[in-house]
Amino acid sequence: MGFPAHQLNYPFFEDGKKNNGYKTAKKIQIPTLVVHGDKDKIVPIKQSKKTSKIIKNCKLEIIKECDHRYTKPEHLQKAVELITEFITQKCSEKKRQAKMRNKFQIRIGETTSNQKRSLVEAIECIEPRFSALF
């Protein structure tokens, strides 16, 4: 299956030239989950592998046969499950540890209302200041 051509908007391209994502990744001090499809032709998987090694307390999950846009419903479902599991695990850890004071952000693409509701409930369990961007 081919992918449509993508055009980067100029400010995004310029921003990418000025900023070093790996250098920024070193500053991340919160638990992090990276979900990547092994058939992603837009962002090389080696970038996620490198980033996940740079970030302390980072977990990398690779979804087999999955493209950049999670176009197959089962791939999107798997990603949502991995994110929900990660958040639920962190919620459980929070109950055993001191309250986390960090602000988190998650951006989820196209999901069903039930998936969004489950994620928001899991997010609110961890941290009320968590912001979910849909």
Secondary structure, 3 states (H helix, E strand, C coil): CCCCCCCCCHHHHHHHHHCCHHHHHCCCCCCEEEEEECCCCCCCHHHHHHHHHHCCCEEEEEECCCCCCCCCHHHHHHHHHHHHHHHHHHHHHHHHCCCCCCCCEEECCCCCHHHHHHHHHHHHHHCCCCEEEC
